[in-house]
Amino acid sequence: MTDQIRWTRYFSLACATGAALGILIEPAWAHSGEGASGGFWSGFLHPVTGLDHLIAMVGVGIWGAFLGVPAIWLLPVIFPLVMAVGGVIGIIGVPLPSVETWIAASAVAIGLGIALALRPPLSLAILIVAVFAIFHGYAHGAEMPHTANPLAYAVGFVLATGALHLCGIAFGLLERNSAGRIAVRATGGVIAMLGVGFLTGAL
Amino acid sequence: MRSLRFPCLVIAALLPDTAFAHEAFGNLGPFYTHMLHPAVDPSQGVLLVGMGALLARQPVETVRSAYAVFAMASALAAVILTVLPLTAPGVRLTAATAVLLGIMTAIGLQLPRWFVAVLCVGVAIIAALSFDAAPSTKSIQTAAGGALGLALTVLIVWGALDWAGERLHPVAAAVAGSWIAAVGLMVMALPV
């Protein structure tokens, strides 16, 4: 086993352990935490606690891993950059139509892409992800000017977004064996169904 | 079963609820306050992480000289700040610098040594100016803590990304660069 594969496995295990502990542990915040940390945690928790954002971000990572090189590293680099453009549009207050619908649609599209093992040309995959990134960024950016510490908020939500992508990539790498491929494609189906739930207002 | 003892111990230690009732650090004094400042000031932290990420995309020969320049510039700026109470840079300057560092890191350009050195000096000055410039009776501790904090943060980020690039995937620093640029881009758009 090469070093890279070994460390990738450790990384996947660390992601899974982190996610499990994140679910199990419920810290008691004696005070509001506003100020130095309030902005950061608000930003960090926004993509993590919003299920529509969470499934789309993880989905992008899984799809990137599913598409292989170079998408596996291009999508997680491009998504935050384009998302920031969406964030800027939200911050300066330019209205975008049906933001929540687009966010739900992103989960459906990316989920279907994984479930049906679609492998579009790289440029098309980038375009799809970039369009959806605009709307995810917009949803975060519109809230930013109202936070206690916008810079900390931005750092928090970009970190959370990136971490979700990495978790998705780590999980998506399971598709290299047959059992893992089934698990990954089934997850894609779950993401798409949840997206449909958000799209129809059932969730 | 013996091999499971340590993971079980770690999980048991982490499971109880944590009460964050008071300030995390309290008053640590000027040395540690300035040394840990990058961890609690996002504007300074973003710049230093951006600098470390940029260095992680450069050849190690470039990093050797550039890091020495950065450490010296940080020390000099931290010392000057104890005698000249200069004002902190505007958030847009910090954000624009973060965007520049982030995009260059994401693209992965191999930059000339002199250019990386100039960037190091610029980032060290902007980062040092982010310290609280209030006069202190313990100026040596303030300067030493500040310089060490800047130099250590960049070193740790460079080391972590260099390690991740080698062990996980060479693109690790590029991903970090895109995160830095994204943060900077949004902060630049914020109303001042």
Boltz contact constraints between the chains, C-beta under 6 A:
constraints:
  - contact:
      token1: [A, 7]
      token2: [B, 167]
      max_distance: 6.0
  - contact:
      token1: [A, 7]
      token2: [B, 168]
      max_distance: 6.0
  - contact:
      token1: [A, 11]
      token2: [B, 168]
      max_distance: 6.0
  - contact:
      token1: [A, 21]
      token2: [B, 14]
      max_distance: 6.0
  - contact:
      token1: [A, 27]
      token2: [B, 18]
      max_distance: 6.0
  - contact:
      token1: [A, 28]
      token2: [B, 17]
      max_distance: 6.0
  - contact:
      token1: [A, 28]
      token2: [B, 19]
      max_distance: 6.0
  - contact:
      token1: [A, 29]
      token2: [B, 20]
      max_distance: 6.0
  - contact:
      token1: [A, 30]
      token2: [B, 19]
      max_distance: 6.0
  - contact:
      token1: [A, 30]
      token2: [B, 20]
      max_distance: 6.0
  - contact:
      token1: [A, 30]
      token2: [B, 21]
      max_distance: 6.0
  - contact:
      token1: [A, 36]
      token2: [B, 40]
      max_distance: 6.0
  - contact:
      token1: [A, 73]
      token2: [B, 171]
      max_distance: 6.0
  - contact:
      token1: [A, 76]
      token2: [B, 175]
      max_distance: 6.0
  - contact:
      token1: [A, 77]
      token2: [B, 106]
      max_distance: 6.0
  - contact:
      token1: [A, 77]
      token2: [B, 174]
      max_distance: 6.0
  - contact:
      token1: [A, 77]
      token2: [B, 175]
      max_distance: 6.0
  - contact:
      token1: [A, 77]
      token2: [B, 178]
      max_distance: 6.0
  - contact:
      token1: [A, 80]
      token2: [B, 178]
      max_distance: 6.0
  - contact:
      token1: [A, 80]
      token2: [B, 179]
      max_distance: 6.0
  - contact:
      token1: [A, 80]
      token2: [B, 182]
      max_distance: 6.0
  - contact:
      token1: [A, 81]
      token2: [B, 178]
      max_distance: 6.0
  - contact:
      token1: [A, 81]
      token2: [B, 181]
      max_distance: 6.0
  - contact:
      token1: [A, 81]
      token2: [B, 182]
      max_distance: 6.0
  - contact:
      token1: [A, 84]
      token2: [B, 182]
      max_distance: 6.0
  - contact:
      token1: [A, 84]
      token2: [B, 185]
      max_distance: 6.0
  - contact:
      token1: [A, 84]
      token2: [B, 186]
      max_distance: 6.0
  - contact:
      token1: [A, 87]
      token2: [B, 186]
      max_distance: 6.0
  - contact:
      token1: [A, 88]
      token2: [B, 189]
      max_distance: 6.0
  - contact:
      token1: [A, 91]
      token2: [B, 189]
      max_distance: 6.0
  - contact:
      token1: [A, 91]
      token2: [B, 190]
      max_distance: 6.0
  - contact:
      token1: [A, 92]
      token2: [B, 189]
      max_distance: 6.0
  - contact:
      token1: [A, 150]
      token2: [B, 190]
      max_distance: 6.0
  - contact:
      token1: [A, 151]
      token2: [B, 42]
      max_distance: 6.0
  - contact:
      token1: [A, 151]
      token2: [B, 43]
      max_distance: 6.0
  - contact:
      token1: [A, 151]
      token2: [B, 187]
      max_distance: 6.0
  - contact:
      token1: [A, 152]
      token2: [B, 42]
      max_distance: 6.0
  - contact:
      token1: [A, 154]
      token2: [B, 183]
      max_distance: 6.0
  - contact:
      token1: [A, 154]
      token2: [B, 186]
      max_distance: 6.0
  - contact:
      token1: [A, 154]
      token2: [B, 187]
      max_distance: 6.0
  - contact:
      token1: [A, 155]
      token2: [B, 42]
      max_distance: 6.0
  - contact:
      token1: [A, 155]
      token2: [B, 183]
      max_distance: 6.0
  - contact:
      token1: [A, 158]
      token2: [B, 179]
      max_distance: 6.0
  - contact:
      token1: [A, 158]
      token2: [B, 182]
      max_distance: 6.0
  - contact:
      token1: [A, 158]
      token2: [B, 183]
      max_distance: 6.0
  - contact:
      token1: [A, 162]
      token2: [B, 179]
      max_distance: 6.0
